[in-house]
Amino acid sequence: VFRESVRSLSNKYKSSGYLTWDKDDKPAMDFVTATANIRASIFSIEQKSRFDVKSMAGNIIPAIATTNAIIAGQIVLEGMKILRGDWAKCTMSILQRRPTNRRKLIVPSPLEKPRESCYACAEKPEVTVSLNTETMTVGGFEEKVLKKHLGMVAPDVEIEDGKGTIIISSEEGETTENNEKTLSHFGVTNHTRLKCDDFLQEYELVVTILHNTVLSESRENPVEFTVSGSAAPAPAPLPAASAVE
């Protein structure tokens, strides 16, 4: 739908030299519906039918010369660069409250390279989670750490123990019996590595667990876990035993 609507609008632009918004124009409505649902899918928002989008679009007053319209225009301009393959020309635009000395409201700046410690944009995402493995349940780890804090939707979690032990499955009912069991019940201890895979978002993340029994237990500000966006250093090797002759 998205591809066909873009093709139709492109042909219309080539023939007339301009485009106008009309909720009764099928290619325009298809484009808005498709892009809205693509964005909804990315952020796990309920998708809308063409009829729903048309009813909402008919009640929107076009925002002219507002901050939202300016930023939306900048997003489109950057999107056009991506479609043309001009990645090197992509910039981050900052809308100033007041004009700069050069009388500019919109100031472009180069894109920053992905940080290796960032678990969202790193080539091989890794994160370290510090928690008490003897009190944190599998269900609590899934809901509080993976879903709420790390933004996963339907994670599968496998312990990197060489056995392929799966403690959390995205298949409904497959690992429900594990929810009330603690992480330590499955041998998750200090420096255990968990391979977390969210199929719905095509996202993989390796979580290194640090067993911590001294996190804050204050009733006012309880802290069950902490997360840092980088892998924990490997534990020091045990001293070699002296040979007995």
Secondary structure, DSSP 8 states (H G I E B T S, - for coil): -HHHHHHHHHHHHHHHS-----TT-HHHHHHHHHHHHHHHHHTT-----HHHHHHHHTT-----SSHHHHHHHHHHHHHHHHHHT-GGG-EEEEE-SS--TTS-SEEEEE-----TT-TTTSSS-EEEEEE-TTT-BHHHIIIIIIIIIT--SSEEEEE-SSS-EEEE-SSTTSSGGGTTSBGGGGT--TTEEEEEEEGGGTEEEEEEEEE-S-S---SSS---EEEESS---------------
